[in-house]
Amino acid sequence: MTWLSQDNMESTIRDIGLAPQGQLKIDWVQAHMPVLNTLREEFEKTQPFQGKKVTICLHLEAKTAYLAKVVQAGGAEVTVAASNPLSTQDDVVAALVAGGVHAHAWYGATDEEYHQHLHKALDFEPDYIIDDGGDLVSTLHKERRELLPKVLGGAEETTTGILRLRAMEKNGELAFPMMAVNDAEMKYLFDNRYGTGQSVWDGIMRTTNLVVAGKTVCVVGYGWCGKGVALRAKGLGARVIICEVNPIKANEAWMDGFEVMPMLAAAPLGDFFVTVTGNKNVISGEHFQVMKDGAILANAGHFDVEVNKVQLAAMAQSCREVRRNIEEYLLQDGRKIYLLAEGRLVNLAAGDGHPAEVMDMTFALQALALHYLATVKTPLEPKVYSVPTEMDMRVAELKLKTLGLSIDQLSEEQKSYLASWQHS
Ligand SMILES: NC(=O)c1ccc[n+]([C@@H]2O[C@H](COP(=O)([O-])OP(=O)(O)OC[C@H]3O[C@@H](n4cnc5c(N)ncnc54)[C@H](O)[C@@H]3O)[C@@H](O)[C@H]2O)c1
């Protein structure tokens, strides 16, 4: 439906009537995001985004909604669009719109609708953007170049988006500064590792309602996300196999106590497969060929390209949905292979995403990155910027405070000892 706000701005959403139930979800996460609450109080007083327009393209569930509210509390006019059509929660989007944020998204949008929504969110003519995976930035540079001069900067949420931004920067094509929020330590150490680790298994378990203990889990990619997914699989009692292409990461996985082997060797052994590489076709035809009957495939990487769905469909005599978010592919030889959430991020498309306490840190970094862009004295070049260490430290200190933890401080003597080379 189309919904007009008081200022006559249009939103395209499923149903505004769902707002009360969405607001309950936002209230729940707000109560578990103390760092963001601290920043909200600060922004309410200082109004760093006064008069600015911000377009946010993230997974539209409750934690993201609360980030949008915090940015709005800092004086911005905010529009949201989805970074993935299967992770949008229509009730949360309705609550945002009822609260004065504009939105263009609904659950299950087709590819065409998804792109229309991105364009509508850009018609808003943002000064700042927050992106997840790079689709908004890429659409701006490819299809909406007339808007580029107005954009003052943005922040990117995930590994895949930053890879795309760095490629654009290298080719001299990036038109405005982007903060690499994913690369902040308070992001990837917690969000990618512990957030993905927990929420991927939450998504798989609630979708399949099957036991993990005693099963063989194959994790493809042992980066920050893969480490979390493997750690939690081990904790659930699974036998865990890691597939990697990077010899350092493969050694790390081995020393962490996991089996390491190529995908082709792991394919016949796995009961569950989880891809987290940010790469394409890491599980494909030759692997489906040798998988066990009943193998379950899930992806947690940003795009739905890690499991080669085209080859899987071509090898199947039929495909049907056997349970919400589970597609059964019946192969010619009678084996069945199950794909969760159409190969999209399983923790978001078949779950609620990362826990609120983890997203508290990630979204505090997003809010501070936007604050940095809005208050920086000298305008930044159109490049990819690391989050300043002080910002990382500030989020870490705020988090410790909210946990009621205190730590030691370096003495002056210790500082000068660490800074000198003449001692023995
Ligand atoms: N599901 C989520 O909530 C969530 C959260 C954060 C990041 N992500 C996404 O997850 C993906 C991984 O992110 P990350 O931070 O772990 O990245 P990373 O760069 O730390 O790790 C990726 C790993 O995959 C390995 N790899 C690449 N191609 C491979 C192949 N063909 N076979 C086996 N291994 C391969 C790389 O060597 C690397 O070690 C990205 O797409 C990222 O955007 C998802």
The ligand as an ORCA input file, in Angstrom:
! r2SCAN-3c Opt
* xyz 0 1
  N      24.812    -13.440      7.975
  C      25.175    -12.332      8.561
  O      24.486    -11.810      9.442
  C      26.476    -11.698      8.190
  C      27.152    -10.882      9.105
  C      28.368    -10.329      8.722
  C      28.883    -10.600      7.459
  N      28.173    -11.377      6.574
  C      28.661    -11.720      5.242
  O      29.310    -12.999      5.344
  C      30.331    -13.120      4.337
  C      31.657    -13.450      5.033
  O      32.029    -12.369      5.877
  P      33.336    -12.437      6.806
  O      33.362    -11.155      7.560
  O      33.416    -13.741      7.503
  O      34.465    -12.380      5.642
  P      35.985    -12.851      5.721
  O      36.660    -12.175      4.599
  O      36.497    -12.653      7.129
  O      35.900    -14.433      5.485
  C      35.543    -15.043      4.279
  C      36.368    -16.328      4.172
  O      35.884    -17.104      3.079
  C      37.011    -17.707      2.444
  N      36.657    -18.108      1.080
  C      36.500    -17.333     -0.034
  N      36.175    -18.082     -1.095
  C      36.119    -19.375     -0.656
  C      35.837    -20.624     -1.273
  N      35.554    -20.715     -2.590
  N      35.855    -21.740     -0.506
  C      36.154    -21.691      0.813
  N      36.443    -20.526      1.466
  C      36.419    -19.383      0.729
  C      38.077    -16.620      2.502
  O      39.390    -17.182      2.348
  C      37.851    -16.049      3.903
  O      38.645    -16.693      4.891
  C      30.311    -11.779      3.602
  O      29.479    -11.900      2.473
  C      29.699    -10.831      4.615
  O      29.152     -9.688      3.998
  C      27.003    -11.956      6.933
*
